[in-house]
Amino acid sequence: MSGVLVVMDQRGGVMNRMSFEALAAGKQLAAKLGAECSAAVLGESGGGGGVGNAALARMYSVEHALLKVYTADGYVGALEQLVKKVEPTHVLFPHTYQVRDFAPALATRFKQVLISDVIAVHDGPVFVRQLLQGKLNADYRQTGSGPCFVSVQAGSFRAEAESGEAAVEVFVPAIDAAQIRNKPGELFRESTQTVDLSAAPVIVSVGRGIGEESNIGIVQELADALGAELAASRPICDNGWLPMERQVGSSGQTVSPKLYLAVGISGAIQHLVGMKGSKAVIAINKDEHAPIFEVADYGVVGDLFEVVPALTKAVLAAKQ
């Protein structure tokens, strides 16, 4: 057994953005193991075309008419055959709703368990998961001899474009309609959101330190100056000061922007869970002992009502 296999999640030929985060995790794991990383896409035909320049060892396009519409039985049957053919040491998935449906059953076929919602990979390899809404980190290491199955939490690994062409190999599994016990139903649809914070490169997030709803305007001005999306911690949204779709945290959106500017946010673990994948974090808080400073790359200890307007003015001046 050798190498890492990443199973991409797609619908109608469009890759789920989390697939590329899982791909980044797969490449990181492969580098630690000194092994190659390959990927697989399932569909009726031509499933490997949506990955593009992925710098992979190989791209497996798993094609069959019964894979046109997702069913757990179809995916488990097809992937079981692919894993037996490729013999990877590790199989990675994005932790999407679809993956949660079939991946545990696939792992069971190999007498393994799925290590789900992984946020980091350490040497060993050791897989890190969070417990109790992020209050604790737990390390997991596979002790069995079969392939290790892992799903990756959204926002934990940064997907970045790399040059290189992957050779595409078509794999046609031997499955038939009699094996498909479940019937496809209506596709799951997440609640409609007018803003997708997960795609924002810059986010300015406001917390309870803002004091009153009428004060949010000064943070909005900073967000506008930076060309950023405005987000918030849970207390702001619970109070109805901003829509729930702008909440970042364990009960809101998970984000991984290039820059996350936290204004008046103390840094409760439930909030940190949602923004831990940010490339750079700047925190503004008058409490020098606020937990947010433990994860911030840059921190400003001061009154946000003085710091934020001054920062906005400086940003606007720099644009002139």
Buried (B, 14 or more C-beta within 10 A) or exposed (E): EEBBBBBBBBEEEEBBBBBBBBBBBBBBBBEBBEBBBBBBBBBEEEBBEBBBEBEBBBBBBBBBEBBBEBBBBBBBBBBBBBBEEBEBBBBBBBBBEBBBBBBBBBBEBBEBBBBBBBBBBEEEBBBBBBEEEBEEEEEBEBEEEBBBBBBBBBBBBBBEEEEEEBEBBEBEBEBEEEBBEEEEEEEEEEEEEEBEBBEBEBBBBBBBBBEEEEBBEBBBBBBBBBEBBBBBBBBBBEEEBBEBBBBBBBBBBBBBBEBBBBBBBBBBBBBBBBBBBBEEBBBBBBEEEBBBBEBBEEBBBBEBBEBBEEBBEEBBEEEE
